[in-house]
Amino acid sequence: MGVVYLAALLVTLGCMLLLDRRFRLFFWRDAIAASVVTLVGLAFFLVWDIAGIAGGIFFRGEGVIATGVLLAPELPLEEPVFLVFLVVCTMVIFTGAIRVLDALRRRAGRGGTP
């Protein structure tokens, strides 16, 4: 039962990557830029988490669905996986929204209804 959260994160991350692959939105559009954005986003949020932990704001919950493995005090193994999911999900949604809005603008420009 201790890997349920980690497994759920990995499955949902996989689903985001499948959407990305299908519509070529982020990694399948420009793998180098996507890798840089993902690593910078992960680093930013890890620094944020570490600052919150050091300030006594963030605490690790005692969940039976978590692995219990800590990378640092109050920093569970699942946290960086969640942060990568957060960055990838955000970028897939963002790039997908840009594509949809561009298509709507082109359609409206041709005299179609949006």
N, C-alpha and C positions, 0 to 999 in steps of 0.2 A: 504493500500500500504506500510505501515511502517514496515512490517514484512517479506517482500519479500527476503531480503538478509539473514536474520536469517533462514527462511524456506529453502532457497536454500542450505545453509550450512548444515542444519540438514538432508536434503534429500541426499546430496552427501556423508555426513558422513555415513548415513545408507547404501548407495550403497557400500561404501568401506567395511563396516562391513559384508555385504552380500557376497562380494567377499572373504573376510577373512574366513567367515564361510564355504563357498563352498569348498575352497581349504585348509582350516586349516593352515593359514599362520602366524597369529600373536596372536590374542586373543584366537582363538579356538585351538591353538597349545599349548600355555602356558599362561593362563590367569593372573597368578601372575606376571610373568616377563613382560608381555605386559602392565599390569597396572602400574608397576614401571616405565617402559620406557616412557609411556604416561604421567605420572605425572611429572617425571623429565624433559621431553621435554617441557611440558606446563609451569612448573616453570621457566625453562631457558628462554623461549621466553617471558614470562611475565616480568621477570626481565629486559630482553633486551628492551622490549617495554617501561617499566617504565623509564629506563635510557634514552631512546630516547626522551620520553616525557619531562623528567626533563631537558634534554639538549636542548630542543627547536627544536628537529629534526623531531619528529613525531607529527602530528596534526590529529584531527578527521575531516573527510570531512562531509559536510552537504548534505547527500544524502536522497532523498525522499523514497528510498527503505529500509533504516535502521530504527530501532525502535526509535532511539534517546535516549535510556536509557544509562546512563553513570554509570560505576562501580567506576570510579575515573575520575578526570579531564582529558579530551582527551582520555579516555579509554572506548570505547563503549561496550555494552553487547556482541556484535557479535565477538569481538576480541578473547576472550578465546575459543569460539566455533570454530572459524577459526583455532586457534593454535592447538586445539585437532585434527581437521580434518587434518591439515598439518602433525602432527606427525603420525597419523594413516595411512594416505595415503602414506607417506614416508616408513613406516615400511611394509606395504602390498606390495608395489612395490619392496622394497629391498628383503624381504623374498621370494617373487615370483620370482625375478630374480635369486636368489641363487638356487631355486628349478629348474628353467629352465636350468641354466648353469650346475648343477649337472647331470641332465638328459642327456644333450648333451655330457658331458664328459663320462658318462657311455655308451652311444650309440657309441661314437667314440672308446672307449676302447674295444668294442665287434666287431670292424671291420666295423661298420656301417658308413654311411656318416653323418657328422654333420649337 
